[in-house]
Amino acid sequence: MYYGTISYADPHARTIESSRVDPGSTTGLRVGGILAATPETSVSLGVNLGFVGNTRVDGQPVPGTDGVLGTLQIGLGAIVTRSVMLNLGGEFRFSGNVPNFRLSLGVPIRF
C-alpha cells in the first residue's frame, strides 16, 4: 500500500517590539509505502519534506530562514495477539534544522 499527503501552513504575522514579523509559509509533502512482510508483520518506509519560506521582518526577508526540512521514516509493525499490535518506528534527518532522529513505540489495542 502506498500513501501520500500534501500540507500547507501559513502562520499569522504579528508585531513584536514594534516590528512586524511574518513567518514564512510551509508546504509539506509526505510519501511512502507499507509492505506486509508476513501475515503478522509489516514494514514501512517513507519520506517527509517541508519547504519553508523566508521569515520577513518589516517586509524585509531574513537571510537563512528558508530551507528544506527532510526526514526518512522506517517502521515495523507486528501483531502480538488478536487485539494487540506493536509498532516501532524511527525517523532520521537528512536535511534541514530538525532533530537528528526520533524513535517511537506504539501499542494499539482493540477492544
Backbone as CSV, one residue per row, in Angstrom:
resi,resn,N_x,N_y,N_z,CA_x,CA_y,CA_z,C_x,C_y,C_z
1,MET,0.838,-1.155,0.000,0.000,0.000,0.000,0.897,1.236,0.000
2,TYR,0.511,2.204,-0.762,1.233,3.473,-0.827,0.397,4.565,-0.181
3,TYR,1.048,5.594,0.313,0.327,6.727,0.880,1.045,8.022,0.517
4,GLY,0.327,9.101,0.579,0.893,10.411,0.303,0.030,11.506,0.905
5,THR,0.672,12.586,1.320,-0.019,13.714,1.921,0.651,15.002,1.466
6,ILE,-0.163,15.994,1.182,0.338,17.339,0.900,-0.279,18.267,1.941
7,SER,0.538,19.158,2.496,0.033,20.079,3.504,0.563,21.482,3.246
8,TYR,-0.120,22.458,3.824,0.294,23.853,3.690,-0.040,24.583,4.988
9,ALA,0.912,25.345,5.498,0.703,26.146,6.705,1.155,27.572,6.436
10,ASP,0.305,28.530,6.807,0.617,29.944,6.617,0.394,30.653,7.948
11,PRO,1.448,30.744,8.790,1.285,31.344,10.115,0.929,32.824,10.027
12,HIS,0.188,33.286,11.011,-0.212,34.692,11.064,0.973,35.573,11.431
13,ALA,1.051,36.732,10.789,2.058,37.730,11.150,1.661,38.375,12.474
14,ARG,2.640,38.851,13.217,2.358,39.534,14.472,3.401,40.620,14.718
15,THR,3.094,41.489,15.648,4.002,42.576,15.985,4.743,42.227,17.269
16,ILE,6.074,42.275,17.196,6.928,42.000,18.343,7.868,43.182,18.509
17,GLU,7.792,43.847,19.642,8.634,45.009,19.942,8.600,46.021,18.800
18,SER,7.423,46.365,18.365,7.134,47.354,17.313,7.646,46.956,15.919
19,SER,8.030,45.705,15.730,8.419,45.208,14.403,7.388,44.194,13.937
20,ARG,7.023,44.256,12.676,6.067,43.320,12.090,6.826,42.070,11.642
21,VAL,6.532,40.928,12.265,7.205,39.659,11.961,6.214,38.759,11.241
22,ASP,6.584,38.338,10.042,5.740,37.476,9.219,6.495,36.174,8.945
23,PRO,6.211,35.096,9.717,6.904,33.822,9.489,6.604,33.280,8.092
24,GLY,7.550,32.606,7.525,7.366,32.039,6.195,6.377,30.892,6.192
25,SER,5.682,30.735,5.104,4.742,29.621,4.966,5.521,28.330,4.710
26,THR,4.870,27.209,4.992,5.494,25.903,4.810,4.593,25.003,3.981
27,THR,5.172,24.384,2.969,4.478,23.388,2.167,5.115,22.039,2.478
28,GLY,4.293,21.065,2.818,4.806,19.759,3.193,4.401,18.673,2.206
29,LEU,5.249,17.683,2.086,4.997,16.532,1.230,5.457,15.286,1.981
30,ARG,4.566,14.309,2.071,4.888,13.050,2.742,4.468,11.918,1.821
31,VAL,5.402,11.007,1.512,5.108,9.851,0.668,5.785,8.624,1.257
32,GLY,5.197,7.466,0.990,5.793,6.242,1.487,4.996,5.024,1.098
33,GLY,5.419,3.920,1.654,4.751,2.660,1.366,4.826,1.717,2.552
34,ILE,3.849,0.834,2.612,3.786,-0.174,3.670,3.679,-1.539,2.988
35,LEU,4.483,-2.474,3.438,4.517,-3.813,2.846,4.255,-4.859,3.923
36,ALA,3.313,-5.750,3.674,3.059,-6.863,4.587,4.138,-7.911,4.336
37,ALA,5.077,-8.025,5.257,6.178,-8.972,5.093,5.706,-10.399,5.343
38,THR,4.863,-10.581,6.348,4.219,-11.864,6.643,2.786,-11.535,7.062
39,PRO,1.944,-12.524,7.286,0.589,-12.202,7.751,0.565,-11.477,9.107
40,GLU,1.627,-11.579,9.896,1.674,-10.948,11.217,2.546,-9.700,11.288
41,THR,3.364,-9.426,10.280,4.284,-8.283,10.354,4.216,-7.427,9.093
42,SER,4.575,-6.171,9.269,4.651,-5.251,8.135,5.848,-4.323,8.327
43,VAL,6.364,-3.834,7.223,7.450,-2.862,7.242,6.988,-1.629,6.458
44,SER,7.498,-0.473,6.860,7.125,0.755,6.166,8.354,1.615,5.942
45,LEU,8.290,2.404,4.895,9.363,3.314,4.524,8.719,4.563,3.949
46,GLY,9.155,5.725,4.417,8.559,6.968,3.936,9.525,8.132,4.018
47,VAL,9.162,9.216,3.327,9.955,10.441,3.315,9.033,11.610,3.633
48,ASN,9.477,12.497,4.537,8.772,13.730,4.860,9.620,14.898,4.401
49,LEU,9.036,15.797,3.627,9.732,17.000,3.184,8.907,18.216,3.568
50,GLY,9.591,19.266,4.017,8.938,20.533,4.322,9.709,21.658,3.661
51,PHE,9.026,22.452,2.867,9.647,23.575,2.168,9.216,24.855,2.878
52,VAL,10.156,25.505,3.580,9.859,26.656,4.425,10.287,27.938,3.713
53,GLY,9.383,28.911,3.669,9.679,30.205,3.057,10.368,31.145,4.041
54,ASN,10.946,32.221,3.531,11.638,33.208,4.355,10.713,33.881,5.353
55,THR,11.237,34.104,6.546,10.569,34.967,7.514,10.866,36.399,7.103
56,ARG,9.878,37.274,7.258,10.063,38.692,6.926,9.845,39.533,8.174
57,VAL,10.744,40.493,8.378,10.618,41.455,9.466,10.484,42.828,8.835
58,ASP,9.365,43.475,9.096,9.041,44.773,8.496,9.155,44.722,6.968
59,GLY,8.725,43.602,6.387,8.697,43.453,4.935,10.005,43.003,4.306
60,GLN,11.085,42.921,5.075,12.397,42.519,4.546,12.667,41.059,4.889
61,PRO,13.090,40.254,3.900,13.383,38.840,4.194,14.597,38.701,5.108
62,VAL,14.513,37.738,6.020,15.616,37.441,6.929,16.439,36.314,6.305
63,PRO,17.708,36.566,5.972,18.535,35.530,5.331,18.665,34.286,6.214
64,GLY,18.635,33.136,5.588,18.832,31.876,6.290,17.603,31.312,6.969
65,THR,16.439,31.942,6.791,15.236,31.433,7.437,14.411,30.538,6.525
66,ASP,14.811,30.381,5.283,14.109,29.466,4.383,14.918,28.183,4.261
67,GLY,14.317,27.163,3.732,15.058,25.925,3.554,14.151,24.734,3.331
68,VAL,14.790,23.586,3.235,14.079,22.322,3.048,14.384,21.444,4.255
69,LEU,13.329,20.938,4.877,13.455,20.028,6.003,13.117,18.628,5.509
70,GLY,13.930,17.650,5.848,13.670,16.304,5.343,14.000,15.223,6.347
71,THR,13.111,14.242,6.444,13.358,13.080,7.294,12.961,11.798,6.563
72,LEU,13.623,10.721,6.924,13.333,9.391,6.406,12.685,8.597,7.529
73,GLN,11.546,7.960,7.255,10.838,7.173,8.255,10.946,5.692,7.917
74,ILE,11.265,4.904,8.945,11.341,3.454,8.805,10.533,2.860,9.947
75,GLY,9.688,1.873,9.651,8.850,1.308,10.699,8.646,-0.185,10.559
76,LEU,8.258,-0.776,11.665,7.968,-2.201,11.724,6.718,-2.386,12.577
77,GLY,5.780,-3.160,12.093,4.563,-3.465,12.836,4.419,-4.967,13.001
78,ALA,3.970,-5.376,14.176,3.797,-6.813,14.435,2.552,-7.035,15.273
79,ILE,1.781,-8.050,14.899,0.610,-8.439,15.677,1.092,-9.316,16.823
80,VAL,0.746,-8.894,18.052,1.155,-9.646,19.236,0.065,-10.643,19.625
81,THR,-1.174,-10.165,19.699,-2.326,-11.027,19.956,-3.450,-10.570,19.035
82,ARG,-4.624,-11.183,19.139,-5.752,-10.789,18.290,-6.158,-9.332,18.501
83,SER,-5.887,-8.786,19.673,-6.314,-7.420,19.955,-5.180,-6.440,20.215
84,VAL,-3.932,-6.878,20.139,-2.790,-6.003,20.429,-1.790,-6.046,19.280
85,MET,-1.327,-4.861,18.893,-0.297,-4.748,17.861,0.848,-3.923,18.425
86,LEU,2.036,-4.124,17.910,3.214,-3.384,18.337,3.780,-2.661,17.124
87,ASN,3.933,-1.339,17.220,4.519,-0.541,16.142,5.790,0.112,16.648
88,LEU,6.895,-0.099,15.945,8.178,0.507,16.284,8.637,1.293,15.066
89,GLY,9.006,2.552,15.283,9.395,3.381,14.149,10.579,4.268,14.463
90,GLY,11.255,4.671,13.420,12.367,5.601,13.537,12.265,6.654,12.446
91,GLU,12.612,7.872,12.792,12.615,8.971,11.825,13.999,9.605,11.900
92,PHE,14.667,9.717,10.759,16.050,10.148,10.715,16.208,11.350,9.781
93,ARG,16.898,12.381,10.264,17.082,13.609,9.489,18.054,13.393,8.342
94,PHE,17.724,13.970,7.196,18.694,14.041,6.114,18.830,15.449,5.567
95,SER,18.014,16.390,6.036,18.116,17.761,5.552,17.436,18.715,6.525
96,GLY,18.040,19.876,6.728,17.391,20.936,7.485,17.599,20.879,8.985
97,ASN,16.983,21.843,9.658,17.116,22.001,11.095,15.980,21.268,11.812
98,VAL,16.070,19.959,11.827,15.123,19.094,12.533,15.944,18.148,13.409
99,PRO,15.330,17.477,14.389,16.101,16.541,15.232,16.800,15.468,14.393
100,ASN,17.972,15.021,14.853,18.743,14.002,14.133,17.984,12.689,13.994
101,PHE,17.287,12.296,15.035,16.487,11.076,14.967,15.384,11.136,16.007
102,ARG,14.366,10.335,15.765,13.247,10.208,16.694,12.785,8.760,16.641
103,LEU,12.652,8.161,17.790,12.155,6.794,17.866,10.758,6.823,18.472
104,SER,9.887,5.954,17.993,8.533,5.901,18.518,8.112,4.448,18.719
105,LEU,7.286,4.255,19.727,6.741,2.947,20.027,5.250,3.121,20.248
106,GLY,4.460,2.347,19.544,3.015,2.406,19.684,2.459,1.023,19.968
107,VAL,1.441,0.984,20.809,0.801,-0.282,21.135,-0.712,-0.090,20.960
108,PRO,-1.197,-0.197,19.715,-2.649,-0.101,19.513,-3.353,-1.318,20.111
109,ILE,-4.444,-1.046,20.820,-5.223,-2.109,21.446,-6.661,-2.007,20.951
110,ARG,-7.181,-3.129,20.470,-8.569,-3.181,20.009,-9.423,-3.810,21.095
111,PHE,-10.522,-3.131,21.430,-11.421,-3.634,22.479,-12.596,-4.342,21.879
